[in-house]
Amino acid sequence: MKHYSNEWVQEWCQENGWTDLFEERSNNYWAFPPGGVIPEPIPVQVLRAIKAKHGLTCEERFWSIFAVGATMTAALVAYVFRCPLPIVAAFAFNAVTVAQLEVEDAY
Protein backbone atom coordinates (compact mmCIF):
# COMPACT_ATOMS: atom_id res chain seq x y z
CA MET A 1 0.00 0.00 0.00
CA LYS A 2 1.28 3.44 -0.89
CA HIS A 3 1.68 5.53 2.28
CA TYR A 4 3.14 8.67 0.71
CA SER A 5 1.99 10.60 -2.32
CA ASN A 6 4.77 11.30 -4.81
CA GLU A 7 3.58 14.91 -4.96
CA TRP A 8 4.06 15.31 -1.19
CA VAL A 9 7.64 14.06 -1.31
CA GLN A 10 8.39 16.06 -4.47
CA GLU A 11 7.07 19.21 -2.78
CA TRP A 12 9.38 18.63 0.21
CA CYS A 13 12.34 18.05 -2.12
CA GLN A 14 11.72 21.31 -3.96
CA GLU A 15 11.41 23.24 -0.69
CA ASN A 16 14.66 21.79 0.68
CA GLY A 17 16.86 21.75 -2.44
CA TRP A 18 16.85 18.00 -3.09
CA THR A 19 16.82 17.05 -6.78
CA ASP A 20 16.02 14.10 -9.08
CA LEU A 21 13.60 12.32 -6.79
CA PHE A 22 12.88 8.68 -7.61
CA GLU A 23 11.05 5.87 -5.86
CA GLU A 24 13.35 2.87 -5.57
CA ARG A 25 10.50 0.63 -4.43
CA SER A 26 7.18 1.26 -2.77
CA ASN A 27 7.49 3.97 -0.09
CA ASN A 28 11.29 4.15 -0.43
CA TYR A 29 12.35 7.49 -1.94
CA TRP A 30 15.82 8.61 -2.97
CA ALA A 31 17.09 11.98 -4.20
CA PHE A 32 20.26 14.05 -4.49
CA PRO A 33 20.70 16.24 -1.39
CA PRO A 34 21.79 19.87 -1.84
CA GLY A 35 25.34 19.83 -3.22
CA GLY A 36 25.42 16.03 -3.24
CA VAL A 37 26.76 13.81 -6.02
CA ILE A 38 25.28 10.54 -4.77
CA PRO A 39 21.55 10.04 -4.20
CA GLU A 40 20.54 9.38 -0.61
CA PRO A 41 17.33 8.04 0.88
CA ILE A 42 14.88 10.65 2.07
CA PRO A 43 15.26 10.55 5.89
CA VAL A 44 12.63 8.59 7.81
CA GLN A 45 11.98 11.57 10.08
CA VAL A 46 11.12 13.67 7.01
CA LEU A 47 8.75 11.01 5.68
CA ARG A 48 7.06 10.83 9.09
CA ALA A 49 6.66 14.62 9.13
CA ILE A 50 5.21 14.57 5.61
CA LYS A 51 2.76 11.85 6.66
CA ALA A 52 1.76 13.77 9.79
CA LYS A 53 1.18 16.93 7.77
CA HIS A 54 -0.87 15.42 4.94
CA GLY A 55 -2.62 12.45 6.57
CA LEU A 56 -3.93 9.49 4.58
CA THR A 57 -3.34 8.92 0.88
CA CYS A 58 -6.26 8.23 -1.46
CA GLU A 59 -5.46 4.51 -1.40
CA GLU A 60 -5.41 4.42 2.40
CA ARG A 61 -8.72 6.30 2.56
CA PHE A 62 -10.29 3.88 0.07
CA TRP A 63 -9.26 0.79 2.05
CA SER A 64 -10.33 2.35 5.36
CA ILE A 65 -13.78 3.22 4.02
CA PHE A 66 -14.08 -0.19 2.36
CA ALA A 67 -13.21 -1.93 5.65
CA VAL A 68 -15.87 0.04 7.53
CA GLY A 69 -18.43 -0.74 4.81
CA ALA A 70 -17.53 -4.43 4.84
CA THR A 71 -17.95 -4.51 8.62
CA MET A 72 -21.36 -2.88 8.50
CA THR A 73 -22.48 -5.20 5.71
CA ALA A 74 -21.21 -8.23 7.61
CA ALA A 75 -23.05 -7.10 10.75
CA LEU A 76 -26.29 -6.74 8.80
CA VAL A 77 -25.91 -10.12 7.09
CA ALA A 78 -25.02 -11.77 10.40
CA TYR A 79 -28.13 -10.31 12.00
CA VAL A 80 -30.45 -11.28 9.13
CA PHE A 81 -29.17 -14.86 8.83
CA ARG A 82 -28.39 -15.26 12.55
CA CYS A 83 -24.93 -16.53 11.73
CA PRO A 84 -21.62 -15.18 13.12
CA LEU A 85 -19.47 -16.19 10.12
CA PRO A 86 -19.81 -12.86 8.25
CA ILE A 87 -18.50 -11.05 11.34
CA VAL A 88 -15.56 -13.46 11.51
CA ALA A 89 -14.78 -12.85 7.82
CA ALA A 90 -15.03 -9.08 8.32
CA PHE A 91 -12.68 -9.31 11.31
CA ALA A 92 -10.12 -11.24 9.24
CA PHE A 93 -10.39 -8.74 6.37
CA ASN A 94 -10.03 -5.80 8.75
CA ALA A 95 -7.01 -7.36 10.46
CA VAL A 96 -5.22 -7.59 7.11
CA THR A 97 -6.30 -4.07 6.12
CA VAL A 98 -5.08 -2.52 9.39
CA ALA A 99 -1.76 -4.35 9.04
CA GLN A 100 -1.35 -2.90 5.54
CA LEU A 101 -2.13 0.59 6.83
CA GLU A 102 0.83 0.41 9.22
CA VAL A 103 3.76 2.48 7.95
CA GLU A 104 7.00 0.50 8.11
CA ASP A 105 10.39 2.18 8.29
CA ALA A 106 12.47 0.67 5.49
CA TYR A 107 15.83 1.71 6.91
C-alpha positions in Angstrom: 0.0 0.0 0.0 1.3 3.4 -0.9 1.7 5.5 2.3 3.1 8.7 0.7 2.0 10.6 -2.3 4.8 11.3 -4.8 3.6 14.9 -5.0 4.1 15.3 -1.2 7.6 14.1 -1.3 8.4 16.1 -4.5 7.1 19.2 -2.8 9.4 18.6 0.2 12.3 18.0 -2.1 11.7 21.3 -4.0 11.4 23.2 -0.7 14.7 21.8 0.7 16.9 21.8 -2.4 16.8 18.0 -3.1 16.8 17.0 -6.8 16.0 14.1 -9.1 13.6 12.3 -6.8 12.9 8.7 -7.6 11.0 5.9 -5.9 13.4 2.9 -5.6 10.5 0.6 -4.4 7.2 1.3 -2.8 7.5 4.0 -0.1 11.3 4.1 -0.4 12.3 7.5 -1.9 15.8 8.6 -3.0 17.1 12.0 -4.2 20.3 14.0 -4.5 20.7 16.2 -1.4 21.8 19.9 -1.8 25.3 19.8 -3.2 25.4 16.0 -3.2 26.8 13.8 -6.0 25.3 10.5 -4.8 21.5 10.0 -4.2 20.5 9.4 -0.6 17.3 8.0 0.9 14.9 10.7 2.1 15.3 10.6 5.9 12.6 8.6 7.8 12.0 11.6 10.1 11.1 13.7 7.0 8.8 11.0 5.7 7.1 10.8 9.1 6.7 14.6 9.1 5.2 14.6 5.6 2.8 11.9 6.7 1.8 13.8 9.8 1.2 16.9 7.8 -0.9 15.4 4.9 -2.6 12.4 6.6 -3.9 9.5 4.6 -3.3 8.9 0.9 -6.3 8.2 -1.5 -5.5 4.5 -1.4 -5.4 4.4 2.4 -8.7 6.3 2.6 -10.3 3.9 0.1 -9.3 0.8 2.0 -10.3 2.3 5.4 -13.8 3.2 4.0 -14.1 -0.2 2.4 -13.2 -1.9 5.6 -15.9 0.0 7.5 -18.4 -0.7 4.8 -17.5 -4.4 4.8 -17.9 -4.5 8.6 -21.4 -2.9 8.5 -22.5 -5.2 5.7 -21.2 -8.2 7.6 -23.1 -7.1 10.8 -26.3 -6.7 8.8 -25.9 -10.1 7.1 -25.0 -11.8 10.4 -28.1 -10.3 12.0 -30.5 -11.3 9.1 -29.2 -14.9 8.8 -28.4 -15.3 12.6 -24.9 -16.5 11.7 -21.6 -15.2 13.1 -19.5 -16.2 10.1 -19.8 -12.9 8.2 -18.5 -11.0 11.3 -15.6 -13.5 11.5 -14.8 -12.9 7.8 -15.0 -9.1 8.3 -12.7 -9.3 11.3 -10.1 -11.2 9.2 -10.4 -8.7 6.4 -10.0 -5.8 8.8 -7.0 -7.4 10.5 -5.2 -7.6 7.1 -6.3 -4.1 6.1 -5.1 -2.5 9.4 -1.8 -4.4 9.0 -1.4 -2.9 5.5 -2.1 0.6 6.8 0.8 0.4 9.2 3.8 2.5 7.9 7.0 0.5 8.1 10.4 2.2 8.3 12.5 0.7 5.5 15.8 1.7 6.9 
